[in-house]
């Protein structure tokens, strides 16, 4: 989901691994419930590895079959599905399944579809998105009726292992604490990240 080198070549399948520190900042600020968690765009398992909670079991979805072994290593015993999460949700694959949390760093061009599909099957939906996701005429109606809590990362992440991205990012959280609808918080800064 990187905006680095706009106009340059994008990663295949819009894959940009989430730095571990980004997940740690979220988990320090938000007390997410344990239980069955869904990672609908699991990539190589970066978010799963960063969570490291014994009270969480995983259901992982990834388009690229070559990541299956990394996912199995990141979450032994997880249910791993190679396929299109959004299409599966459209077909009703999650009608009888419920997750405590759905968390991912979605491909930006499909972010709204990932949000919509995740909201149908998870009590709490957590997405790592560009901060400017808030400001869009096309998303105005959705945001005005589904205001997330927004946890702004204190520094720009590097999704490629090179320089940092050219834009700010935040964790958008829907459904976690219904009393805190639409709040914004800047997460803690650490000099080592």
C-alpha positions, 0 to 999 in steps of 0.5 A: 500500500506504499505511496513511495515512488508514485508513478513507479512500478508497484509491487505485484498484487499491491503487496507491502509488508507491514513493519512490526513496529506499526502493529506494536504501536496499535496493540499498545493503544487499543485493547483488542479482544482475544479469540478468532482473528481474521487476516484477509490480506495476510501477505507473508504473515507480518501482522500475524508475527507481530501480534504474538498473542496466545489468546488469538487463533488465526484465519488467514487469507492470501491471494498468492499461494507461494506465501502459504509456507510463510503463513504456516510458519507465522501461525502454526495451526491457523486456517490458511486459505489461498484465494480472493477474500473479497470474492469469497465474502460476496459469495457468502462464505462468511455468513455463518462465521464470526471473528472477534477481529479482522486486521490487515494492511489492505491493497489501497485500491481495494481498501473499501472492499476489504473494509466492507467485507470485513465489517460483515464478519468481524466485531472489530475491524482494523485497517492500516491505511493512508491518513488521507483515506479520511478525505474523499468525496467517494467515501464521504457517505461511508465515513459519515455513517461509519466513523472509525477511531483513527490511531495515527502512526507517529512516523512514516513507515517503510514498506519496502525496507528502503526509505520511509513512505511519502505519506502518513499512515494510521490504524482505522478501527471500527466497532471496538468501543462504540462509545469512542466513535470517530476519535483521533489519537496520535500513537506514541513515538519511539526513537528506535523506529 
